[in-house]
């Protein structure tokens, strides 16, 4: 179901979200917003690479 690459992407999202929350609530709102923008970006790259691999796998058969 989940490949190792999927877990790494989800781990990167979780770390980014945690760092964003940590910086936001410690008084660094601008840095918190900057790292919060990473979460959807990492997810978008993960989805793109997942679809690219599925597309390449579909062409082989």
TORVEX-350111 format. One line per field, with one value per residue (C-alpha): y, x, z; residue number from 1. Coordinates in nm, 3 decimals. Each point is the difference from the previous one (the first is absolute). Last residue first. Layout:
residues N
Y = [Y | ...]
X = [X | ...]
Z = [Z | ...]
pos = [NUM | ...]
***
This chain:
residues 61
Y = [-0.309 | 0.255 | 0.299 | -0.055 | -0.005 | 0.332 | 0.149 | -0.137 | 0.142 | 0.341 | -0.005 | -0.068 | 0.265 | 0.261 | -0.099 | 0.029 | 0.335 | 0.128 | -0.134 | 0.171 | 0.328 | -0.035 | -0.029 | 0.246 | 0.302 | -0.066 | 0.048 | 0.360 | 0.063 | -0.117 | 0.212 | 0.304 | -0.085 | -0.040 | 0.039 | -0.349 | -0.110 | 0.057 | -0.159 | -0.321 | -0.017 | 0.035 | -0.248 | -0.253 | 0.051 | -0.033 | -0.316 | -0.150 | 0.087 | -0.149 | -0.316 | -0.024 | 0.027 | -0.262 | -0.232 | 0.030 | -0.079 | -0.317 | -0.123 | 0.006 | -0.260]
X = [0.279 | 0.281 | -0.225 | -0.195 | 0.318 | 0.104 | -0.339 | 0.011 | 0.351 | -0.107 | -0.312 | 0.207 | 0.255 | -0.273 | -0.177 | 0.322 | 0.083 | -0.346 | 0.029 | 0.337 | -0.146 | -0.311 | 0.219 | 0.274 | -0.230 | -0.014 | 0.379 | -0.036 | -0.299 | 0.196 | 0.300 | -0.229 | -0.167 | 0.319 | -0.148 | 0.050 | -0.347 | 0.074 | 0.347 | -0.129 | -0.306 | 0.211 | 0.259 | -0.276 | -0.161 | 0.333 | 0.081 | -0.340 | 0.031 | 0.351 | -0.127 | -0.287 | 0.250 | 0.225 | -0.297 | -0.097 | 0.359 | -0.008 | -0.306 | -0.345 | -0.255]
Z = [-1.961 | 0.008 | -0.065 | 0.322 | 0.211 | -0.146 | 0.084 | 0.354 | 0.048 | -0.129 | 0.217 | 0.311 | -0.100 | -0.041 | 0.321 | 0.197 | -0.157 | 0.092 | 0.356 | 0.044 | -0.127 | 0.217 | 0.313 | -0.102 | 0.035 | 0.375 | 0.010 | -0.115 | 0.226 | 0.302 | -0.101 | -0.015 | 0.332 | 0.202 | 0.347 | 0.140 | -0.111 | -0.367 | 0.012 | 0.158 | -0.225 | -0.313 | 0.124 | 0.070 | -0.342 | -0.176 | 0.194 | -0.081 | -0.370 | -0.018 | 0.173 | -0.250 | -0.285 | 0.157 | 0.050 | -0.365 | -0.105 | 0.212 | -0.185 | 0.149 | -0.111]
pos = [61 | 60 | 59 | 58 | 57 | 56 | 55 | 54 | 53 | 52 | 51 | 50 | 49 | 48 | 47 | 46 | 45 | 44 | 43 | 42 | 41 | 40 | 39 | 38 | 37 | 36 | 35 | 34 | 33 | 32 | 31 | 30 | 29 | 28 | 27 | 26 | 25 | 24 | 23 | 22 | 21 | 20 | 19 | 18 | 17 | 16 | 15 | 14 | 13 | 12 | 11 | 10 | 9 | 8 | 7 | 6 | 5 | 4 | 3 | 2 | 1]
***
